[in-house]
Every structure is written in structure tokens, then in C-alpha cells.
Amino acid sequence: MRTPAQNARLALLLEVAGTPKPGNVDRRRDLADLRFEHFLAGTVGAEEGLEMAQNGDSVGDAFERAVEGMASQGGGNTQFGALLLLVPLVRATADGERLSPSTVESVVEETTVADAAGFYRAFDHVDVFVADPPTEMEPLDVRRGSDAVPALEDRGLTLLDVMDRSVPGDDVAREWVTGFERSFAAADRLVEAEGPATDRAASVFLSLLAERPDTLVANRHDEDVARKVSDRAATLFERDALETDPDAVETFAEDLVERGINPGTTADVTAAGLYIALERGGLEV
Amino acid sequence: MRTPAQNARLALLLEVAGTPKPGNVDRRRDLADLRFEHFLAGTVGAEEGLEMAQNGDSVGDAFERAVEGMASQGGGNTQFGALLLLVPLVRATADGERLSPSTVESVVEETTVADAAGFYRAFDHVDVFVADPPTEMEPLDVRRGSDAVPALEDRGLTLLDVMDRSVPGDDVAREWVTGFERSFAAADRLVEAEGPATDRAASVFLSLLAERPDTLVANRHDEDVARKVSDRAATLFERDALETDPDAVETFAEDLVERGINPGTTADVTAAGLYIALERGGLEV
């Protein structure tokens, strides 16, 4: 029997092993400076933060620790967004509760200003790509890291408040305010799918990319690029190309890598779905 | 900073990710019923046993727990031999000592009959391929698992005694009686090699296979098969085929998989070498 924190680790490993996951590092594909092994080391580094969440530590402290450990490898940011989903999802099991949308909603609703401060401190440990904030939010730009904590405390914002202000434009934050809707939907699809867990991860990744443009792609490139990537994923998903025409998916994957387009938010939601499916049962490895 | 137990986990992950590792599961290759994801889950399952070794628990208890957890996945035995090397290598750091051939020799020399009993109990948790023992050792056939413990206690054999009686014919046991000679040599080669850690793992795997026939292959098939595999690895290694002719190594890999030849002992020593190189420094990820 794996613990929730162990299921979270396995979810991170299965996510990166799933292939093809167009545009991202996967079992078959490295990027120039971001390699598969960095995700393996990132997972090992995140162990302690995930244990903290499981043991009932605050979401902010557990997240900061997980990110600090994750960043102890040479590839830079590997799993920041995935951990921002996994930490509350693991924390939701800390009081012996069964993981559900309502237990994780309670966790995020109970976050405090101190949790928000932990989230900001996490940015001190690693460079994360984020879009420019609107002018009135500039003092709270996450890239300020711990320097933004006084402004955060002045405004009395909890971590859920911070996430709420990041929607739209960040589909990891969106999970926080929607009861982790897409993460649970992804878990259902992972359970219903067939075959090895890594094949299921690839299929569910494509389904998620098909249904909503990736917000990391939209922020790094623009919304038009993100929408076109999503449309192409939808075309492939609708004709079940992973089964019927795997070369077409590989071509899509190569093309995204060449253009430096990495649908990282979609990978984050896939990791969250893998964790939920492992933790609630139905996905066996 | 990773702990020794964390370095052991990362070593298991890097070992299976190294590709090509002819005949074995690797980042690019699954076997029919033994897949990459089983090794990921096996690594997560082994966590607690490795923590026990790090915290100074006995080698036998830590090993049994590591194997029990490792076996909690659907692929069967993934990392039994690797854990039989990693547990004493992690245990060697428990008293704040720097890992070296002499500290790990002390660990194996101090093993007891109780440690041997833990080793035998580990066989209750998973099917491991082993050769038939000589007649006088039949009551101590490891496949008897915990049923053999009374015979073990009658004879007063420590775990090091058991390993000593398994040489020749088992190159994991050989490490125990040679101060982990090949494991430390593999670590040196991993440090001296260039490129990503997973590429280094593949290169060192090939060098180890080239220098000694794999004992798992010899036991499952015969010594002639094992020697021919090793000779072919030597030819490829001598002409630096991973760099100069990667297709030739891929062909070798495909051929071994087709013939059901898995040099698992060589993979075990590779994992031990990765751990040593991570723990002593010189191999960065």
C-alpha cells in the first residue's frame, strides 16, 4: 500500500514517463536543457514537502519545501505547477479523509495569508515562467518572491485569494477555484482508459490539451498559438490518433519541440489526475 | 542536498532510464510483462526500506522491507538484486561515515544470522529467479523463503556467510565479498564519463557487461550464452559503438529482448555504481 505522498511521487514519475506528450519532456524526448533525468531528480527532491502535506503541515510550508527540493537539480523548474496541485491534494488526506473534490476544496478554502507567503517564498528557489501581472497587482508579482510578502500581508490575501486573482490566464490556479474539476475529470479518464499507465497518461494529456488551450503556452507565446495547438490536439484526439496514426502524434510532438512550445500546464493537470486515480483506486501499476 | 536514501532512489530511477541497456527494460524499451512503470513503482515502494537502512536499522530488516515495498506493483521482481547492493551501501552512511569500500565492508562483516533471516524472508514477498543450489545447500535454498530460517539458524550462518556461499554464480553476492569492487569501479567510470547521467549509465552498463558474463543470464540460460553476450558487448564497447554506431547497440538490444536474455545482474551493479557516484559526488543531475 502506497501512502498518499508516495502516490504523488509515482504520479510525477508516470506523468513524465507518459509518451508521446507533445511538446514536453517525456520518456522518449528531452529538451535542450531540460532532460528526463531532471524530472526524476525533481521528484526525489519533492519528497519531503509531499510528506509534510501528508502529515498535516500547512499548504504553504509544504509547498515551499517541495519546490525547494524539486529545484535541487540542474534543469531548473520541472514540476512547480504539478506540485501546486499535488500539495493540496495530498494535504486533503491528512485528517484520514478520503480524497474528493469537497475535501480538497476545504483545504484550499482554509488556506491563510501565511500559506500565501509560503507560495511566494517558493519563487525564491526557482525561476518559473509567469506572465506580467495587471498594474494593480504589480506589488504582488510572484517573481518578487519573498519580497512581495509585506504587500501580501497588507492586503490580507490568503493563498486561495492569490489563486483566484490568477484566473483566467493560469489553469493551475483555475483548478484551485473549481474544486480541481479537470484534475478529477482526468482521473476518471485515466481509470476508464486501457493499457499501461504511461499510455493512459499520454492519452489523457492529449484529451486535456484538446479541450482547453494550455495557459503556459498562451503566456509564453500568445493565445492564438495556444488555441492552434489545442485545435491540432483535438483533431488528433478525435480520430484516436494515438492508436490509429501514432506517427501523426509524433510529428505533432516534434513540431512543438522545434518551436519551443511546451504545454506545461496540461502536464501539471495530468500529474494531478494520475495522483487522484492512484489514490482513489482504479489505476493499477 | 539529497540524503543517502534519496540518492539510492535516484540511482534506481537513473538506472532504468539509462538507454540503451541491451536486454533490459530501459527508457525506450519494455518487456512483455515487465514495463518501465513497474520500475518507477518499485522505486517508490522501496523508499521505506532504504530509509530504515539510512537510519541504522539492521541490513536484514531494511532489505526485507525494501523488497516487500518494491514488490507492490504488477511486474514482479524489478529491483531485488539492486536493493541487495544498495541497502548495505546506504547503511554504510548511517553512522555519519563517508561511504567507502571499507565502511561498506564493515557493514557486511557485521551482519548476523538475524540479517540472513531477513534476507530469506524477503523471498516470501516476490519471485526471484535463482539457480538450483548444490545438494548440501538444499535446505538453505532461498526459494524456501522464511521456511529455511530454522536451517539457517541451525548452521549459524550470517548474511555475509550466505553471500559467500553464493559465489561464484552470483555477481551480486560477489560484490558483498569483494568490498563492492565493481560497484565502486562503475562509480568511477560514471564520474569520468561525459554527458547526461542516463547516457553515462548506458555506457557503464555496457562496460560492465563487456568485462564479465552476466550471472543472471548464465543461470537462466547457460554460461555459453552469457559469455557470448559479454563478448558481443565487449566488441561494441571497444569500438565505442554507443557514440560511433548506436544502431549496432540498438540491434544488440533488440536481439537480446527477442531471445529473452536480460542481463539483470549487470543492471544491479550499474544501480549500485550510480548510487556511489551520486553519494560521493562527481555525478551531477
Interface residues (C-beta under 8 A of the other chain):
Chain A: M1 R2 Q6 R9 L10 L13 L14 A17 R27 R28 D30 R35 F36 E37 H38 L40 A41 T43 V44 G45 E47 S72 Q73 G74 P196 A197 T198 E284 V285
Chain B: M1 R2 Q6 R9 L10 L13 L14 A17 R27 R28 D30 R35 F36 E37 H38 L40 A41 T43 V44 G45 E47 S72 Q73 G74 P196 A197 T198 E284 V285
